[in-house]
């Protein structure tokens, strides 16, 4: 059985870019990123479209429970 990740483990996951991404130094430490359940984004659908900086992205849940984000 897999444990539910807590905010600390999610925000420190190695897949996240901690290089700053154009943010002021210390900004991420002062305000941790909010957590959103994937079910809240998908709302019962298999995929959802996301507009980001004028581009359309698709967030899709796979049969194995993974998420895929494509442009």
C-alpha positions as CSV (number, residue, x, y, z in Angstrom):
1,X,0.0,0.0,0.0
2,X,1.4,3.4,-1.0
3,X,1.3,6.2,1.6
4,X,-0.4,9.5,0.7
5,X,2.3,12.1,0.1
6,X,2.3,15.1,2.5
7,X,2.9,18.7,1.4
8,X,6.6,18.5,2.5
9,X,7.4,15.3,0.4
10,X,5.5,16.7,-2.6
11,X,7.2,20.1,-2.6
12,X,10.6,18.5,-2.2
13,X,10.2,15.8,-4.9
14,X,13.3,15.6,-7.1
15,X,11.1,16.1,-10.2
16,X,10.4,19.7,-9.2
17,X,12.7,22.5,-10.5
18,X,14.1,24.4,-7.5
19,X,16.2,26.7,-9.6
20,X,14.0,29.7,-8.9
21,X,12.2,30.0,-12.3
22,X,12.5,33.7,-12.4
23,X,11.1,34.2,-8.8
24,X,12.8,36.4,-6.2
25,X,15.2,34.5,-4.0
26,X,13.5,33.0,-1.0
27,X,10.0,33.5,-2.5
28,X,9.2,29.7,-2.6
29,X,10.2,29.3,1.1
30,X,8.0,32.2,2.1
31,X,5.0,31.0,0.3
32,X,4.7,27.2,-0.3
33,X,2.9,26.1,-3.5
34,X,-0.7,25.3,-2.9
35,X,-1.8,21.6,-3.3
36,X,-4.7,20.6,-5.6
37,X,-6.1,17.2,-5.9
38,X,-6.1,15.9,-9.5
39,X,-9.7,14.8,-9.1
40,X,-10.6,18.5,-8.5
41,X,-9.0,19.5,-11.8
42,X,-10.4,16.5,-13.8
43,X,-13.9,16.6,-12.2
44,X,-14.7,13.1,-13.3
45,X,-13.3,13.5,-16.8
46,X,-10.3,11.6,-18.2
47,X,-8.7,14.7,-19.6
48,X,-9.0,18.5,-19.2
49,X,-7.6,21.4,-21.2
50,X,-5.5,24.1,-19.6
51,X,-4.7,27.5,-21.1
52,X,-1.3,28.7,-19.9
53,X,0.3,31.9,-21.4
54,X,-1.9,31.7,-24.4
55,X,-1.1,28.0,-25.2
56,X,-3.4,25.1,-24.8
57,X,-2.2,22.1,-22.8
58,X,-4.0,18.8,-22.1
59,X,-3.8,17.1,-18.7
60,X,-4.8,13.4,-19.0
61,X,-5.1,10.6,-16.4
62,X,-4.0,7.2,-17.6
63,X,-5.4,3.8,-16.9
64,X,-2.5,3.2,-14.5
65,X,-3.3,6.3,-12.5
66,X,-0.5,8.5,-13.9
67,X,-0.9,12.0,-15.2
68,X,0.4,13.2,-18.6
69,X,0.6,16.9,-19.5
70,X,1.0,17.6,-23.2
71,X,1.1,20.8,-25.3
